[in-house]
Structure formats: structure tokens, C-alpha cells
Amino acid sequence: MTLSHQSTWQEISRQKKEYRDQTIAQVKPPIPCIPADVPSNVTSIPGELLSKAEITITETAPEVLVIDLAAGRLTSTEVTNAFLRRAGLAQKLVNCVTELLPERALARAGELDAYYAEHKQPIGPLHGLPISVKEHVGMKGLDMNAGFMSWVGDIAEGDAHVLQILWKAGCVFYVRTTEPQGLMMIETSSNIYGTTVNPHNTTLTPGGSSGGEGALLALRGSCLSVSTDIGGSIRVPAANCGLYGLRPTAHRIPLVGLKAPNMGCEGIWPVIGPQSPTLDGIKLFMRAVLGSKPWKSDLSLLPLPWRDNEHHLGQEGAKKLKVGILWSDEVVKPQPPITRALKEVAEKLRGVPGIELVDWKPWKHEYAWELASKLYLPDNGKEYSDHIDASGEPWQPLINWIIKNNPHVENQSVHDVWRWTIEREIYRGGYGQAWIDTAIGTDANGEPQGMVDVILCPVGPGPAPRLGNSRYWPYTSQWNLLDYPALVFPVTKVDPSKDVKDEGYTPMNEKDKYNHDLYDPENFKDAPVSLQLVGRRFEDEKVVEALEYIKEKIGLPFINPLNSNA
């Protein structure tokens, strides 16, 4: 689409929405209209409006779809068309799409089907699998605005490196998804597209900044996503929407082709990672990307393949797992549904031979947020301000809050940046030592033995908040600061009869009071309740294996949020 540089931000928004709607109208047969009266939980609506075949395809796990596609039981064209239709329906329900790509997606699917017909084998491990993409991950010839009105019309000259890898593996790109203004909030609201809402309860946020992906996946309009995370942007949407989401260790997945503000700022590294309705979907993504050996062409990456062929918890049949449970960061107490989920998981784990539980003592988590804030915005938010103000668009309240109302954000000199970078390394060293101190002894070579393997902890201080209230990042940004891999998984759903508010609680501080006052169990009806496992740097595979083991032993999730009948 062509935009005039003289257009007002309101006109640009109108044109972008009109263009998006045109891409949805291109899908055939036409996407059904939404009923006039829909409940706050819209997850069941697609099942009422799509064909039986479309429902079966879109609700099949990605790891199963690739098998069916590789065996020729499904064609890429029929799978792609099913996801195009469900994604278009998702947009009408929760406002999660920036554009559908029916023409290029179906052309790609046709090419893959022709290849299969000729060679009787798939072109790669992701042959024919539709994958959704967050908008600021560059796609050749398409807009990449990162939620800034002033960036609308900036066209990607090529596909991002990670997309090139996925393409070569055989996938189909068919939809791009919403993100917040400047990417710098854990909700998804911009002046370009408006606000994305949570499919489980449309009064709640799906999270951000990869909230368009989270909402789309929760409605099964996608089965695997390309998302990004610098402060919780993969994990918050995954948690709020009842999904699996992995924040990998930095420097494993290539970032080339990503467009975002402050990209040269390395105080806290952004990462690309997956969200999926299944844990095997996470593994499928990581295996495909790292199996391509991206470090050969991107020298910023470590030459570290995906090591899921190794045992990280001891040999099969004799696995041991030591879990540290972080009940609270001692700054903001989690709301009752989160604490209940932690207790329920812990109670079941205590009965599993070979699993040991210990309490994890948070180490200077309040200081960690001060340090993270310094590293996120060393220019006092000037680049964000310049890009927002350039178009005359208004500041979204949550980005205004994180930049202008954050007492730790200030303009720094070069020497200040160096100093805070050193402080980051000192803090990382201190946290690493706290982890080593969980060991029960050393071996003959002095190596610590019996350390905590993973930390089980909240993803946020509550389930998905009501729209406009997501102000507490540190349950996720803590691990960005440390560059620890973190994997989100669903546990249950809010139950007002169990998750009763403690009316006699005395908050520890103003942040804690804000979070406590937000909670009313009736407002969180149908909200997923999720937790995360965290590991040491470059132990991503160990974290995944630990969750697989836990799921196997205690039957997670106890209630699957993605089952609309649950």
C-alpha cells in the first residue's frame, strides 16, 4: 500500500486497517461473519463457524501436522487455506492481525505440493507448515513499523535471517500479527491497529509485545509463531493465553532483519523464540532453526546446535531433578491463582521419586529492575520519543508509564553506560554464585554437585490483567537481565471459588498494593494460569527436558485453557 507522508496519523491508521481488511476479504470462501452477541470467552466461536475439516486441521498439533504433510495425508494448500480462514476469523474476534498473505501463501503452498508430487518426499522438516510472524520481523516487500506510526511505509528489503531458515525448512508464511507502540509494553495496543484482546476473556489483555501472536495461537489461527522477547514479550502472551513459549538464551537464534528501536543497544539482548499450543511445537521450531547451523553465516551466534539428543537430567530411567521454587520476588506478591498453581504443582512433584524441591531465595530482584531499566533506555527514551512524536500520534499510556514515569530511566553518558554494563556483569556473577550455592557438595575435581536444575516461578504477578493495567515486568525481565532461558507452560484456569482474595493482606509497598488492588476473582473468569521454568545460560534444552519430565510425571496442564469445553 502507498501512504502519503502528509497524511495525519489518523488517516494512516484508517488506511492500514482498510488494507488489512482487504487482505482478509481475499480469502476464499469468504470468512464467516461474527454473531452479534458473543461471550467474553470467544475461544469456542471458530468451532461453530468453520468446516469440520478446517477445525480438525487447525486444532492438530504442529508436530503432528508436519508428519501428516510429510506422509502426503494432507496437502500444504488445504492446511494453509484452513489457517488463513481461522486467522481471519481470529482477527474479527480479537484484533490480532496486521495482514493476511493469501496470495503469496497459497502460491508457496502450491509449489510445495508440486514438489511433493514430483519427488514423493518433503522439501524439509517443516514442509507445508503454516507459521505466523510478528510484524517487526522483516518480510521482503512488506511494512515493518514496530508499532510506530512514523515507521509505517518502511519496507523490508529482504526476509529476516530466521525467516530464511524456516522457509528453507519448508514452511509457509501466511499472516503477520499485531504488536504495541514501540514494542515496549507487555500489552498489545497501538494507534495503528488499536487494542488486541484476550480470547479467553476479552476484558483482559493477551500480553505483549508478541500479543498478536498469543491471541492468534489461543484461537488456533496459528500453530507455531515467530515471536520476540526483551522483557517478557514471548512469555507474557504465552502465559496470558494458555500457551507454551520459550525465551532462548541470547545469541542462539539470528536477529538479522529485525526492526526495532535501540537495536544497537546491548545492555539487554533481544531474542527471537517460538510460541505454540504444544511443547513439541517449541522443540520443532528450535530444532529446525538450529539444525540449519545459522552461526556459519551470522558470526554473532554461538555454534551451539539443539542438543535434545542428549540427556540433561541423568540417564533415562535414573533421572534426577532438583527444582527451586520462587514463591515471590519479595517485591510484589503473586495473586491467589498464581500461588495456587505453584502449590498444586509442588504438591504433586513431592510425590515423584527422584525430584527434589527447595525454596528459591530471590537475590536482589528489586535492584535487578532498577538495573534493567537503566540498560533498556540509556538515552532516557529519546529514540522512542522521537519516533512517537514524529507523526503526532498520542503516547499509549503503558509506554508513557514505562519511559516517562520510570524513576530509573535517565539520560546517560557513555561512561554511565559502561558503568551500568559492569554492574550488570557483577549482578550476573552474584546470581550465578547464588545458584552454585544450592549445591550439596563437590566432586573430586571441585565441581559443584546437587545444584538446583531449574527454577519454578511465576510469569507475572497474576493472570492476564484487565486491559491497560500491565505494569509489573520483573517476573520476566529478571531473566532477560540474566540472559537465562525461560519456558512458559499452562497449568490451570482461574477458579473464583478457590482463588479468593485475601482482604486482610497488608501490601509490602506501592507496587504490591497496586497489584493487590487489581485482583477480583470474578474479573478473571476463564483466564489461563501459567508458570515458567528457568535455567542457567545455554541450558535451554535442559529446561525443555525438565518440563517434559514434569508433564509426564504429574499430568500438566491440570486444566487445559485451550480446551474450550474445560
N, C-alpha and C positions, 0 to 999 in steps of 0.2 A: 504494500500500500504506500501511497505517496502523501506526505504531510507537508504543509506549508510552514516555514519557520516563523511566519507571522501569526499562526494560529494561537488562540488562547489555550490554556491548559484544559479548560472545559471542552473546547472543540476537539482537542487531541484525544481526550478521553472518549468523547462520543464516537469519533472515527475508529478508535481501536476496538471499542465494543461492537460497533457495527461490522467491522471486518471479522471479528471473532464469530459473530452470529452467522455471517455469510459462509464461513468455513464449516460450521455445523450444518447449515442448510444444504451443503453439497453431499452429505452422507445419504446413501440410498439403501433401502427405502427410508423415507423421512422418519426422523426420530419422533417418538410419540410426545404429545403434549402432556404436561403435568396436570393432575387433577387440581381443582380449585382449592380444596381443603385437604392438606396433608398434615400428618402429625409432626411433632418436633423431631422424632426419630424417623428419618427418611430412608434408612438402610433397606427396608423391605420393598420400597417403591419400584426399583428396577425389575424385581422378580414378578411384579404384577403387570409390567408393560412390555417386556421383551419376549421373544420367542423362547420355547423350551431349549432349542439348540444353542441360542445365544447365551442363555443363562448357564447352561452346562459348560460351555467353553469358558466364559469369563469367570466362573467360580471354580475352575480347575486350577490347582496349584501350578506355578511356573515350572517346577521341576518335573511335573507330570506332562505338562504341555509340550516341553521340548522332546520328551520321549515319544509322545504320540505324533508329533511333527516329523521326527527323525524316522519313525516307522511307516510314515505315509498314511496313518489313520486319520490325520487332519491335514488340510492344506493351509498354507500361510494366508491365502486370500480369505478363507472363511473365518479364520481366527482373527485376522486383522479387522475385518469388517465387523465382527461381533464386538471387539473392543472399541472401535470407532463409535458404534452406536451407544454402547454403555457409557463411554466417556462424554458423549454429547448429552446424554440424559443426566449424568452427574453434574455437568455444568448448569443445567436448568434447575437442579435441586440445591446446589451449594455454592455455585460461582467459583469453580476451581480451575477453569481452563482459560488460557490466553489465545490459543488457536488449535483447531484440529488440522491434520495434514492428510486429508483423504486421498488427494491425487497422487502425491509422492509416495504415500504409504502403500496404496494399492498397486502402484507401479512396481515398487520394490517387492511386494508380496508375489506379484505375478512373475517377476524374474526368478525369485527363489523357487516357486512352484515349477517353473520351466527347467531350472537346474536339476531339481529333484527328479522330474520326469525323464530327463536325459541320462543322468548319472546314477539314479537309484540309490542315492545317499545324500545326507545333508551337507550343506556347504561349510558348516561349522557347528560348534557346541550350542549355539543359540539360534539355530536355523528356524526362521519363521516366527520367532517370539516377539510380540509387540512390547516395546519398552517406552515408558513415559519419561519426559525430560523437563526438569526445572528450567524456566525461561532464560536465566542468565548463563546457562551452559551453551556455548555458541554452536549454532547450526547454520551451515552455509546458506547465505542468501536471506536469512531471517533476522528479524529485530532482536536485539538483546539490550534491554533497558534497565535491568536490575531494580525496577520499581520507581525509577526517576522519570518524571515527565520530560525533563530536558534531554534524556538519553533516547527517547523514542525516535526511531529512524536511524539509529546506529546499527548497521547491518554487519553481521559476521561474514568475514571473507572466506572462512573455511569451517569445517567441523572441529569442535574441541577434540583433543587427543583421545580422551576416554570414549567419545562417540565413534571415532575412527576404529578403535579397538572393538567395540561392541558391534559395529557394522560388519567388520571383517569376520566376526564370530557368527554372523548370520541374522542379526536382529532386524526388527522393523521399527522405525520411529514414526509415531502416528499422532502424538499430542504433546503440547507444551503447557506448562502449568503456572499458576499464579504464585506471586511472591510479594512481600511487603515493600513499602517505600524504603529504598536504600538497603534492603535486606536486613536491616539492623533492628529487628524485633522478633519476639517469639510468638507473634500472631501474624496473620496474613491480610494486610489491609493497605491499599494504595489508592491514590487519586486516579490512577489509570483504569483500574477494573473494579474498585470497591472492595468489599469485605468478603472473604471466604469464610464459610461457617462449617461447623462440625456435623457430619451426617448423623451421628448418634443422638445429637441434641442440638438443634440449630440455634439455640440461645448461647451456645458455648463456642469457644474458638477451637479450630483444628490444630492450633500451634503455628509456629513459623521458625525460620523463614521458608522452609520447604513444606508449608501448609497446604498448598495446592496439590502437591503430591500425596500428602497424607490423606486429604479428603477424597481424592480420586481413588486411591487404593482402598479406602474404607468402603466405598461404594462398588468396589470391584470393577471400576472402569480402567484399572491397570492391575498388572500382577507383579510388576517389577519396575523400580524407578531409579533414575539418576538424580540424586539429591546432594546437598552440600551442607556443611556444618562448620561454624566458627565459634559458636557459643551454646549450641544445643539445637541447631536448625534441622538436623535429621531426627534427633531423639525426642524432642518435644512433640512434633507432629506424630511420630510413631506411637508415643505414649498416649497422646490425646485421642488418637484414632484407633487404638487397639491393634497395632501392627508390630512387626519386628523392624528394627532399624539399627544399623551399625555405623558408629563413628570410628573409622580405622585410625591407626597410628598415621601421623603425617609422613609424607614422602614415600608412600607406597603406591597411591593412585595418582596419575598425572593431572595437573591443574591447567595445563596449557589450553587456551581457548575459553577460559572462564572470564567473564566480565563482572567486575565488582569494584566498589570504591576501596581506596587504600590497599590495592593489590601488592604494592611494593613494600608494605609494612609487615615485618616478620616477627613482631612481638608475640603474636599468637597465630599459628598457621591455620589457614582454612583447609578443609579436606572435602573430597568427594566420596560419597558412600551410598549404599542402597537402602531402600525401604521395601518391604514385601509383606504380603499376608502370611508368609511361612518362613521358618528359619532356614529351610533348604533353599529358598529363594535368595537369601543373603549369601549362602555358600556358592550358589550358582553364579552370582554376579562376581564375587571375589575371585573365584576360580577362573572365570572367563577373562577378566581383566588382567590378573597377574600371570595367567598362563601365556599371555602374549609377550611377556618379558619387556614391559614398557620402558624399563631402565636403559635398554640398549639405545633408544633414541632420545630419552629425556634423562640427562645426566644429573638432574636434581633428585632423582629417585634412587632408593636403595635397591640393590639387586637381591631382592628377597621374594621368592615365589610363595604361592599359597600352600602352606605345609599341612594340609588336612590329611595327608597320608601318614603322618607321624602321630604317636601317642603323646599327649601333653599332660596327662593325669596319671601316668603309670601304665603298665601293660594291661591289655584287655583281660578282664577277669579279676584284676587286682587293683582297680582304680582307687585312688585316694584323692579327696578334695577337701581343702580347708577354706571355709568361707568366712570372711569378716563381714559382719552386718553393721552398716551405718544406719542407725535408727533416726538420727537427726544430725544436722550440721552444727547444732547448738547456736544457731543464729535465728532460724525460722523453723518452728516445729511443723512437721507434716500434718496435714489434715487427717481426720479419722480413717477415710478409706485407704490411704497410703499405709498408715500404721497397721491397719488390719491385714492388708496384703502382706506386709513384711512378717507379721506374726504367723499368718497362716502358712506361708512358705517355710518359715523357720521351724514351725511345729512339725511339719511333715518331713523336713530334712533331718531332724533329730532322730528319726526312726530309721534312717538309712545307714547300714553298715559302711564304714569307710569314709563317711562325710563328717567332718568336724566343724562346729560353729563356734566362733568367738565374736565378741563385740569389737567393732572398729571405732577407735577414738579419733574424731576429726582433728586434724592437725592444722591449726591456724586458718580455718576456712574463711573467717571474716576478713582477714588480711588478704587472702587469695583474691577476693572480689575487688579489693582496692587495687591490687597489683594488676589484675586482668583489665580493669577499667583504664589504667594508665597505658597499658600496652595496646588496647584496642584503638584508642583515639589520642595519639600523642600530639596531634595538631589541633587539639581542642574541638574536634569535629568540623574543622574548616572545610574539608573536601565535601562532606555531606551537606553542609550548609550551602556551599557554592552551587552544588548540583540541584538542590531543592529550590533555592531562591532564584536560580537562573530562569525558571519557567513561570515564576509567580504562583506556583501551586502552594497550597497550605501545608504546614507540617502536620503529619499524622501524630496524634497525641503520644503514642508509645515511643516513637523515635525522638520526639521532642523531650520526653522524660529521660530516655537513656543518655542523651547527649547534653541537653541544656540543664537538666535537673540532677545530674550525677555529680556529687561533690568531689569525686576523684578525677574528673576529666578537666584537664587544663592544658594550656599551650606549653610545649616542652622544647627546650633547646636540644641540639644534637647530643650534648653531654648528658642531659637528663635522660634521653632515650637509652644511651649507653648504660647509665646507672640503673635504670629500671630493668634493662635486659639482664644485667648482672644479678639484680635482686631476684629475677625470675629463676635464674640458674641456682642461686642459693636456696630458694624455696623448693625447687625440684629436688635438690640434693637432700634437704631436710625431710621431705615427704618420702623420698626413696629410702632414707635411713629408718623412718618410722615403719615402713613396710618390712625392711630387713629385721627390725626388732621384734617382729612377730614370730621369728624362728625359734625353735625349741633347742637348737644346738648347732654344732658344725661338724662336718665330716673330717676325714684325715687331712684334707687339703685346706681346711679352714672355710669351706663353703657353707653358707647357712643352710640348715635343713629344717623342714617342717614349717616354712613360711606360709602365710596366707596365700592362696592361689588367686582368688578373686574377691572383690568387694561387692556385696549385695546392697543396693541403696535405692532411694527414691530417684525419680527422674525430675520431679518438681515437688513443690510443697503441697500439692493437691492434685486431684484430677483436672481435666480441662477447665479453666476458669470461664466465667461468663465473659463475653466479648469486651475487650478494652481493659482488662484487669491483669494481664500477664506481666508482672513487674519483677519477678524474682528468678534470676538466671542461675545462681550459683550451684544448684544441684547438677547442672550440666556443664556450665562454664568452668567449674573446678577442674574437670578432666581435660578440657581444651588447654587450659593453662599448663597442666602437667604433661599434655600430649599422651594420655593414656587411652587405649581402645575401650570403647563402651558400647554395650549391646543392650538394646531395649527389647522387652518382651511383655506380652499381655498376661495378666494374672486373673482378673475377675471384672466385675462391674460394680458401680456404687449401689449399695443396698441401704436405703434410708432407715430401715428397721435395725440394722446393725451399726451403721456409721453415724451414730448420734453425736451431735456437737456437745463438747464439754463446756457448758455455760459457766462453770466456776474457774476456768483456766485463767491464769494471770500471765499475759504475754511478757516475753523477755525484753522486748524493745519495740520500736515503732514498726519496723518491718514485720515482726512477728504478729503484732496487733493487726496490721493491715491484712495479713493472710488469714488470721483467725476470724476477723470480722467478715471476710468474703464468704465464709463457709456456712451454707444452709443445705442440708442433705437433699431437700426437695428440689433445689435448683439444679442438682447434678444427676437427675434421673437419666438412666441408661448410659452414663459416662463410663468409658473404659477405665480400669485401674491397672497401671503398668509399673514395672520396676526395671532396674538396669543392673547388669553385671559389668564390673570394671576390672581391667587387668593392667599389668605393667607394660611399659612401652614395648612394642613389637611382639606382644603376646596375644595378638588378635585371634589366632587360631585356638589358643588355649581357652580364651573366653568363650568362643563358639562351642568348643568341645565341652566345656563346663556346663553351658546351658543345655546342650543336647543330653548330657548325663542327668542333669536335674529334671528336665522334662520327662525323660524315660522313667525316673525313679518315683516322681510324685505326681505325674499326670497334669502338667501345666498345658494350657491355662485351665483353671478350675471352672471358669465360665468363659466361653469364647465370645468376645464382644462382636466378632464379625458374623456370628450366627444370629440372624435377626429374630429367630424363634427362642433364643436363650433368655 
